[in-house]
Amino acid sequence: MNPDKSRRFSLDKSEPDSKVLNRIKSADGDETLGNWDGNSIYDLVKELDRIEEFADANYASLPHQANIPEDLRPPVAIDFPIWTCDKNGLCLTGENCAEIVMVDDVRKYYQKEFGGVDQFKDKIIREISERNQRLKDN
């Protein structure tokens, strides 16, 4: 069997096509509005500005979210919205996707406010547990 035409299974290792990973999709996912290679957040901002000149953009997500450090994904990303990060540790953040922040600065914020990212996550887990208990008791 030709290896290029062999069947692949979900557990098989595969390299995703970089062209697919770089796509900036519309909110419904039907249209590719632009591309970003994940190298510089400033290039992404330029691409978003370009897109917004011709489209009423409402992004569901942005490419290269895998660059967001694991410790800053939900629940942290819900509290401090991080849309994506570049390979240098700069992240596009904020409700309107309008701020650029270093990963280390996000961590410093959580260190100052809560004693660290893990302590913030523990706080959220406690609050959810307490809320669920109150709901259960009522």
CORPEDA-V553033 format. One record per pair of residues at least 12 apart in sequence whose C-alpha atoms are under 7 Angstrom apart, sorted by the first residue. I is the first residue (numbers start at 1). J is the second residue. If there is no record, write none. Layout:
BEGIN
i:I j:J
i:I j:J
END
This chain:
BEGIN
i:21 j:63
i:21 j:64
i:22 j:35
i:22 j:36
i:22 j:37
i:22 j:63
i:23 j:35
i:23 j:36
i:23 j:63
i:24 j:62
i:24 j:63
i:25 j:59
i:26 j:57
i:26 j:58
i:26 j:59
i:26 j:60
i:27 j:58
i:27 j:59
i:27 j:60
i:33 j:51
i:34 j:47
i:34 j:51
i:36 j:63
i:38 j:64
i:38 j:86
i:38 j:87
i:39 j:86
i:39 j:87
i:40 j:86
i:41 j:85
i:41 j:86
i:41 j:90
i:41 j:91
i:41 j:92
i:61 j:83
i:62 j:83
i:62 j:84
i:63 j:84
i:64 j:84
i:64 j:85
i:65 j:84
i:65 j:85
i:67 j:84
i:67 j:85
i:67 j:86
i:67 j:87
i:68 j:84
i:68 j:85
i:75 j:121
i:80 j:94
i:81 j:93
i:81 j:94
i:81 j:95
i:82 j:94
i:83 j:97
i:89 j:102
i:89 j:103
i:90 j:102
i:90 j:103
i:91 j:103
END
